[in-house]
Amino acid sequence: MLLKKQKAQKILNKAGITIDGSNDFDIQIHNEKLYERVFFGGSLALGEAYMDDWWDAEQLDGFFYKILSERLSEKFSLTW
């Protein structure tokens, strides 16, 4: 699980997002199984995991703005 978390942080660094960071747009993880779920299920899994309360961000619009503006899905083999 740690390797998936490290891979996720490396990807999110491109957008200036820190896992469990202190910025309003940083993702807060509530379930460590999130990484595997998103790596295998992409953006749909990210949305479903949010609905299941596996993660949150105080400023969701800021989180998604950063992800989309960096076009992370185009740079990496993920859909988020």
Steps between C-alpha positions, in 0.01 A plus 500: 500500500788735579633481144161598359482793743848612395405471133182699562694773682753520217216551252318752720823697549470605136181685597635633830274274706622326814339191648368596845653844453396824666375692194125523441542324164711213637342155503425349841501120497256313725554151357843379386334269246430813293826475306436154365138583425591808295798346323274222374176693456609848393293813539174312549657315793624831639146636496351185649765497773410859584134401532610213728691752717840348420647846435414866515639844430389814678499681166379244244492751217863592568600133508334425167620824343860407576457142372326607180724799427808278520331244273618218721292245313691581181845487661459175689337166449206603716167660434524744790 
